[in-house]
Amino acid sequence: MTILQKIDDYLAAREAYEEIHEQSAKAHKAMRASEYELVDTMLNDGVPSVGLDSGLHVSLRKQYSCSVTVGNEDQIREWLTEVEGDDTQFVHERVNKPALVEWLKETEKEPDDVPEFLKLNTRPGITVRGWKTRK
């Protein structure tokens, strides 16, 4: 098989993937919309839970979400110290994996150049530009 045939195979597989990925995103969006409608209906009707004969049980619960960004992290830590006396249970320093991978790439490290526990793996890859505009 020639390189051009391999490229055609890759593009066909990528197009199939992109189509399925788009369908999945649409299905996820529809599922979320249906979930929000169900929650609203249960709240409006005052029904905290529903059990069906099939064994399915749906119950309301409170979900929590908050915004923690580089821009507000200092304020959050200060607030936590005020209300909790300490913020250490909420702060977890971690290695920034994308930054580490970028550094490994920039410094052209190979698996033999780094400790084994990093489990560095390198392999050839491709960059494809313009594949959506072909045809």
JODA-V189919 format. One record per helix or strand of 2 or more residues. SS is the DSSP state (hx for helix, st for strand). FROM is the first residue (numbers start at 1). TO is the last residue. Records with the same first field share a line. If there is no record, write none. Layout:
SS=FROM-TO / FROM-TO
This chain:
hx=3-45 / 73-84 / 88-90 / 97-106 / 111-113 / 116-118
st=49-51 / 57-59
